[in-house]
Amino acid sequence: MHISVVGLGVEGQQATISLLKRGYDVYSSDINRHIDLSLLKKENINEEQLDLEIGSHNLDKIFKSDAVSVSPSLFNKDMAKNIIERGLFISDILNKHKNIKTIAVTGTNGKTTTSHMIYHILTNSGFNVVLGGNGGGGFSGYNELLLKANEEEYDYMVIEVCDMTLDFCNYVFDIDLIVVTNIGYDHMDVHQSIEHYTEEIEEFIKDKTAVLNSNDENLVKLQNDNTLLFDKYDGKLNLFGKFNLQNADAARVACRELGVSNKNIQKALETFTSVEGRTIKLQYESNEIVSGKTDNVDALKAVLDEEYFDTVIIGTPRKHETCRFNILDYIKKYSPDTLIIFPGLDDTTYDYVQYLNKLGYHKDLRVIKHVDDIIKYIQTLNNKKIFIGGNGQSKITLITSKLID
């Protein structure tokens, strides 16, 4: 079977890898001559199976494929529409997954934890469940999930849906139940405004059963006969943060809607542990440390509002993600004794320092470039409360693992 992959961002590269691992012959292309192919380069790829083209798309090869995978960012472009009209879109060719009861989890923050909680409850209740989705959130991408779901028999599919891929996921998957964790200030370069983001969510949940956050004023406005509300879970939960009580209640309400008993839900949530890369609390020598990906201002605020941290260690975003610089506006207001900045997704530490200078930030500010040096700095501290977060999930996870070891 010959499959084409159009667009080689994170999702496109993940799709290429997933297809090659299953033995498909793949033609992958991207019109950008300077695309970062680091994900592909890390894999041991059989070059005889991969026809890679950078700088253009060969339409003849694409339209002669047995199926075509299109990057979510290109879904509303003419290319994707043409592929759909020709009956070549991968989810229309490999479509067994559309017969599985499907739960989609979206929103600004809490998607990964809530998705894993639902998965944990369902599997502990005896169901066969497939979990995956958003490649940027730590999964292996939507195509990997689609391929898995078409290979075996499942009772349920749980998808983490990035808020920038709503239209794409609505087409690719036959969604039965949607959980929306919250609406916050992230990806505003795409959504343009909270109002427009809310309208996108309203369209996404249209004619579907939706579980919405009763603490989010924008989501409360979207209530209708098909919506259920969640609040804060009041059972036993071994996780840090009030925000995780909301994630747990979202999972509880969703699983009750699916027919799982309260007893099974409570039992499962008691044994649920933090997802790798998400917020965790640990003791390191005499210091108390909270660590986790908080790549937008709402996620950061949710953690820092829990308690005061003497030292805040923050990873920086990509160069084009200036919308995430508002994290620093909140940090100025929060005013930790010491602020450490490290290269997260990109080395934009200089831009962060410049931004803080413009804000008139006068507290102890340091830049530490290397993970090992961050560990060495933490080792000099005594009886401090430290938060490690911001952008750069892989580096935050690495720092955390070194502290645990």
C-alpha positions as CSV (number, residue, x, y, z in Angstrom):
1,M,0.0,0.0,0.0
2,H,1.4,3.4,-1.0
3,I,0.5,6.3,1.3
4,S,1.4,10.0,0.9
5,V,2.0,12.4,3.8
6,V,1.4,16.1,3.0
7,G,3.1,18.5,5.4
8,L,6.1,17.6,7.6
9,G,5.5,19.5,10.8
10,V,5.4,17.5,14.0
11,E,2.2,15.6,13.0
12,G,3.5,14.9,9.5
13,Q,6.8,13.5,10.7
14,Q,5.0,11.4,13.3
15,A,2.7,10.1,10.6
16,T,5.6,9.2,8.3
17,I,7.3,7.3,11.1
18,S,4.1,5.5,12.1
19,L,3.5,4.4,8.5
20,L,7.1,3.3,7.8
21,K,7.1,1.2,11.0
22,R,4.1,-0.7,9.7
23,G,5.8,-1.4,6.4
24,Y,3.9,1.0,4.1
25,D,5.7,2.7,1.1
26,V,5.5,6.4,1.9
27,Y,5.9,9.6,-0.1
28,S,6.3,12.6,2.2
29,S,6.5,16.2,1.1
30,D,6.6,19.7,2.4
31,I,6.7,23.0,0.5
32,N,9.0,24.6,3.0
33,R,12.7,24.1,2.0
34,H,13.9,24.9,5.6
35,I,11.6,22.5,7.5
36,D,13.1,21.0,10.7
37,L,13.2,17.3,10.1
38,S,14.8,16.4,13.5
39,L,12.0,13.9,14.4
40,L,12.6,11.9,11.2
41,K,16.3,12.1,11.5
42,K,16.2,10.4,15.0
43,E,14.5,7.3,13.5
44,N,16.2,4.4,11.9
45,I,14.3,4.8,8.6
46,N,14.3,2.3,5.7
47,E,15.2,4.8,2.9
48,E,13.9,2.4,0.3
49,Q,10.4,2.7,1.7
50,L,10.5,6.6,2.0
51,D,10.3,9.0,-0.9
52,L,11.1,12.3,0.7
53,E,10.6,15.7,-1.2
54,I,11.3,19.1,0.3
55,G,10.4,22.4,-1.4
56,S,7.4,21.1,-3.4
57,H,4.5,18.6,-3.5
58,N,4.4,16.2,-6.4
59,L,0.6,16.1,-7.1
60,D,0.9,13.1,-9.5
61,K,2.5,11.0,-6.7
62,I,0.0,12.2,-4.2
63,F,-3.1,11.6,-6.3
64,K,-1.9,8.1,-7.3
65,S,-1.5,7.1,-3.7
66,D,-3.8,4.5,-2.1
67,A,-4.4,7.0,0.8
68,V,-3.1,10.5,1.9
69,S,-2.4,11.8,5.3
70,V,-2.6,15.6,5.5
71,S,-1.1,17.7,8.3
72,P,-3.8,19.4,10.5
73,S,-2.4,22.8,9.7
74,L,-3.3,22.2,6.0
75,F,-6.7,20.7,6.6
76,N,-8.7,23.8,5.5
77,K,-6.5,24.4,2.4
78,D,-7.5,23.5,-1.1
79,M,-5.0,20.6,-1.2
80,A,-6.9,18.8,1.6
81,K,-10.3,19.5,0.1
82,N,-9.1,18.1,-3.2
83,I,-7.8,15.0,-1.5
84,I,-11.1,14.5,0.3
85,E,-13.1,15.0,-3.0
86,R,-10.9,12.2,-4.6
87,G,-11.7,9.8,-1.7
88,L,-8.1,9.5,-0.7
89,F,-8.1,11.0,2.8
90,I,-6.5,8.4,5.1
91,S,-9.3,8.3,7.6
92,D,-11.8,7.6,4.8
93,I,-9.7,4.6,3.6
94,L,-8.7,3.2,7.0
95,N,-12.0,3.8,8.7
96,K,-12.5,1.0,11.2
97,H,-11.8,3.5,14.0
98,K,-15.0,5.3,13.3
99,N,-17.0,2.4,14.8
100,I,-15.3,2.7,18.2
101,K,-17.0,4.7,20.9
102,T,-14.8,7.8,21.0
103,I,-14.1,10.4,23.7
104,A,-12.3,13.6,22.7
105,V,-10.6,15.8,25.4
106,T,-9.7,19.4,24.4
107,G,-9.2,22.8,26.0
108,T,-6.2,24.9,26.9
109,N,-4.8,23.1,30.0
110,G,-5.3,19.7,31.6
111,K,-6.0,17.7,28.4
112,T,-3.3,15.1,28.8
113,T,-4.0,14.4,32.5
114,T,-7.8,14.2,31.9
115,S,-7.3,11.9,28.9
116,H,-5.1,9.6,31.0
117,M,-7.6,9.7,33.8
118,I,-10.5,8.6,31.6
119,Y,-8.2,5.9,30.1
120,H,-7.2,4.7,33.6
121,I,-10.9,4.5,34.8
122,L,-12.1,2.7,31.7
123,T,-9.2,0.2,31.6
124,N,-9.6,-0.5,35.3
125,S,-13.3,-1.1,34.6
126,G,-12.4,-4.0,32.3
127,F,-12.6,-2.2,28.9
128,N,-10.1,-2.4,26.1
129,V,-9.1,1.3,25.4
130,V,-6.8,3.0,22.9
131,L,-5.4,6.4,23.9
132,G,-3.5,8.9,21.9
133,G,-3.7,12.1,19.8
134,N,-2.0,15.5,19.9
135,G,1.6,15.0,19.0
136,G,2.6,18.3,20.6
137,G,1.2,17.0,23.9
138,G,3.4,14.0,24.3
139,F,1.6,11.4,22.2
140,S,2.7,10.1,18.9
141,G,0.2,11.9,16.8
142,Y,-3.3,11.4,15.4
143,N,-2.2,9.1,12.6
144,E,-0.6,6.7,15.1
145,L,-3.9,6.6,17.0
146,L,-5.8,6.1,13.8
147,L,-3.5,3.2,12.7
148,K,-3.7,1.5,16.2
149,A,-7.5,1.8,16.3
150,N,-7.7,0.1,12.8
151,E,-5.4,-2.8,13.8
152,E,-7.2,-4.2,16.9
153,E,-10.6,-4.4,18.6
154,Y,-11.3,-1.7,21.1
155,D,-14.3,-0.7,23.2
156,Y,-13.3,2.9,23.5
157,M,-10.9,5.4,22.0
158,V,-9.7,8.5,24.0
159,I,-8.2,11.3,21.9
160,E,-6.3,14.3,23.2
161,V,-7.3,17.1,20.8
162,C,-5.1,20.1,20.4
163,D,-7.2,23.3,20.3
164,M,-5.7,24.2,16.9
165,T,-6.9,21.0,15.3
166,L,-10.6,21.0,16.1
167,D,-11.8,20.9,12.4
168,F,-9.3,18.3,11.5
169,C,-10.2,15.9,14.4
170,N,-13.9,16.5,13.8
171,Y,-13.5,15.1,10.3
172,V,-10.9,12.3,11.0
173,F,-12.7,10.8,14.0
174,D,-16.4,10.0,14.7
175,I,-16.6,11.6,18.2
176,D,-19.3,10.6,20.6
177,L,-18.4,12.5,23.7
178,I,-16.3,15.7,24.2
179,V,-14.7,17.0,27.3
180,V,-13.6,20.6,27.4
181,T,-11.3,21.3,30.3
182,N,-11.1,25.1,30.0
183,I,-10.6,28.1,27.6
184,G,-7.4,30.0,28.3
185,Y,-4.9,32.4,26.7
186,D,-2.7,30.1,24.6
187,H,-2.3,30.0,20.8
188,M,-3.8,33.4,20.5
189,D,-1.8,33.9,17.3
190,V,-4.2,31.3,15.9
191,H,-7.4,32.0,17.8
192,Q,-7.0,35.8,17.7
193,S,-9.2,36.2,20.8
194,I,-10.9,34.3,23.6
195,E,-14.2,35.1,22.0
196,H,-13.2,33.5,18.7
197,Y,-11.7,30.5,20.5
198,T,-15.0,30.1,22.4
199,E,-16.9,30.2,19.1
200,E,-14.6,27.4,17.7
201,I,-15.4,25.3,20.8
202,E,-19.1,25.9,20.3
203,E,-18.9,24.7,16.7
204,F,-16.8,21.6,17.8
205,I,-19.3,20.4,20.4
206,K,-22.4,21.2,18.2
207,D,-24.9,18.3,18.2
208,K,-22.6,16.2,20.5
209,T,-22.7,15.4,24.2
210,A,-20.2,17.7,25.9
211,V,-18.7,17.8,29.4
212,L,-17.8,21.4,30.3
213,N,-16.0,23.1,33.2
214,S,-18.5,24.9,35.5
215,N,-15.6,27.1,36.7
216,D,-15.0,28.6,33.2
217,E,-17.3,31.5,32.4
218,N,-16.8,31.1,28.7
219,L,-17.8,27.4,28.7
220,V,-20.8,28.0,31.0
221,K,-22.2,30.2,28.3
222,L,-22.2,27.2,25.9
223,Q,-24.6,25.1,28.0
224,N,-27.4,23.4,26.2
225,D,-29.5,20.2,26.4
226,N,-26.5,18.2,25.4
227,T,-24.0,19.5,28.0
228,L,-23.0,18.2,31.4
229,L,-20.9,20.3,33.9
230,F,-18.0,19.3,36.1
231,D,-16.6,21.1,39.1
232,K,-14.0,19.8,41.6
233,Y,-13.6,16.2,42.5
234,D,-14.2,15.5,46.2
235,G,-12.8,12.0,46.4
236,K,-9.2,10.8,47.2
237,L,-6.6,11.9,44.7
238,N,-2.8,11.6,45.0
239,L,-1.9,14.6,42.8
240,F,-0.7,18.1,43.4
241,G,-2.9,21.1,42.8
242,K,-6.6,22.2,42.9
243,F,-6.5,22.2,39.1
244,N,-6.2,18.4,39.2
245,L,-9.4,18.2,41.2
246,Q,-11.1,19.7,38.1
247,N,-9.4,17.3,35.8
248,A,-10.5,14.4,37.9
249,D,-14.1,15.6,38.1
250,A,-14.1,16.0,34.3
251,A,-13.0,12.4,34.0
252,R,-15.6,11.3,36.6
253,V,-18.5,13.0,34.8
254,A,-17.4,11.7,31.4
255,C,-17.1,8.1,32.7
256,R,-20.4,8.3,34.5
257,E,-22.0,9.3,31.2
258,L,-20.4,6.2,29.7
259,G,-22.0,4.1,32.4
260,V,-19.1,3.4,34.7
261,S,-20.1,3.2,38.4
262,N,-19.1,5.7,41.0
263,K,-17.4,2.9,42.9
264,N,-15.2,2.0,40.0
265,I,-14.4,5.6,39.2
266,Q,-13.3,6.4,42.8
267,K,-11.3,3.2,43.0
268,A,-9.4,4.0,39.8
269,L,-8.7,7.6,40.7
270,E,-7.3,6.6,44.0
271,T,-4.5,4.7,42.2
272,F,-4.0,7.4,39.4
273,T,-0.4,8.8,39.3
274,S,0.9,11.9,37.6
275,V,1.6,11.7,33.8
276,E,5.2,12.0,32.8
277,G,6.0,15.7,32.2
278,R,3.0,16.9,34.0
279,T,2.9,18.5,37.5
280,I,4.6,16.5,40.3
281,K,5.7,17.4,43.8
282,L,8.9,16.0,45.2
283,Q,11.4,16.4,48.0
284,Y,15.1,17.1,47.0
285,E,17.4,17.2,50.0
286,S,15.9,20.0,52.1
287,N,14.0,21.6,49.2
288,E,10.4,21.1,48.2
289,I,10.0,21.1,44.4
290,V,7.0,21.2,42.1
291,S,7.8,20.5,38.5
292,G,5.7,20.3,35.3
293,K,5.0,21.7,31.9
294,T,3.1,25.1,32.2
295,D,3.6,26.5,28.7
296,N,1.0,29.3,28.9
297,V,0.0,31.9,31.5
298,D,-3.1,30.2,32.7
299,A,-1.3,26.9,33.3
300,L,1.5,28.7,35.2
301,K,-0.9,30.8,37.2
302,A,-2.8,27.6,38.3
303,V,0.3,26.2,39.8
304,L,1.8,29.4,41.3
305,D,-1.5,30.4,42.9
306,E,-1.3,27.2,45.0
307,E,1.5,28.5,47.2
308,Y,4.5,30.8,47.2
309,F,7.7,29.5,45.6
310,D,11.0,31.2,46.5
311,T,12.6,30.2,43.3
312,V,10.9,29.9,39.9
313,I,12.8,28.1,37.0
314,I,11.1,28.7,33.6
315,G,11.8,27.3,30.1
316,T,11.4,29.6,27.1
317,P,9.1,29.2,24.1
318,R,9.9,29.0,20.4
319,K,11.0,32.2,18.7
320,H,7.7,32.9,16.9
321,E,5.6,32.2,20.0
322,T,5.7,35.8,21.4
323,C,2.1,35.3,22.6
324,R,3.5,33.1,25.4
325,F,5.7,36.0,26.7
326,N,2.7,37.0,28.8
327,I,3.9,34.4,31.2
328,L,6.5,37.0,32.3
329,D,3.8,39.6,33.0
330,Y,2.4,37.2,35.6
331,I,5.9,36.4,37.0
332,K,6.6,40.1,37.5
333,K,3.4,40.3,39.6
334,Y,4.2,37.1,41.4
335,S,7.7,38.3,42.2
336,P,9.7,35.2,43.3
337,D,12.9,35.8,45.2
338,T,14.9,34.3,42.3
339,L,13.9,33.7,38.7
340,I,15.9,31.3,36.6
341,I,15.4,31.2,32.8
342,F,16.6,28.3,30.6
343,P,16.2,27.4,26.9
344,G,13.0,25.4,26.7
345,L,11.7,24.8,23.2
346,D,14.1,27.4,21.7
347,D,16.9,29.4,23.2
348,T,15.0,32.7,23.5
349,T,16.5,33.5,26.9
350,Y,17.8,36.8,25.5
351,D,14.3,37.8,24.4
352,Y,13.0,36.8,27.8
353,V,15.6,39.0,29.6
354,Q,14.8,41.9,27.3
355,Y,11.1,41.6,27.9
356,L,11.6,41.5,31.7
357,N,13.9,44.6,31.4
358,K,11.0,46.4,29.7
359,L,8.7,45.4,32.4
360,G,11.1,46.9,35.0
361,Y,11.8,43.5,36.7
362,H,14.3,44.1,39.4
363,K,14.4,40.9,41.4
364,D,17.2,38.3,41.2
365,L,17.3,37.2,37.6
366,R,19.6,34.5,36.2
367,V,20.0,32.6,32.9
368,I,21.2,29.0,33.1
369,K,21.7,27.3,29.8
370,H,22.4,23.7,30.7
371,V,20.3,21.1,32.6
372,D,23.3,19.9,34.7
373,D,24.0,23.5,35.7
374,I,20.4,23.9,36.9
375,I,20.8,20.8,39.0
376,K,24.0,22.1,40.5
377,Y,22.3,25.4,41.3
378,I,19.4,23.6,43.1
379,Q,22.0,21.7,45.1
380,T,23.2,25.1,46.5
381,L,19.8,25.9,47.9
382,N,18.5,25.0,51.4
383,N,14.9,24.9,52.7
384,K,13.5,26.5,49.6
385,K,10.3,26.0,47.7
386,I,11.1,25.7,44.0
387,F,8.9,25.5,40.9
388,I,10.3,24.2,37.6
389,G,8.0,24.8,34.5
390,G,7.3,26.9,31.5
391,N,8.0,25.7,28.0
392,G,10.1,22.7,27.0
393,Q,8.5,19.5,28.2
394,S,11.4,17.3,27.4
395,K,13.9,19.4,29.3
396,I,11.5,19.8,32.3
397,T,11.1,16.0,32.3
398,L,14.9,15.5,32.2
399,I,15.5,17.9,35.1
400,T,12.8,16.2,37.1
401,S,14.2,12.7,36.4
402,K,17.7,13.9,37.5
403,L,16.3,15.2,40.7
404,I,14.4,12.0,41.4
405,D,17.5,9.9,40.6
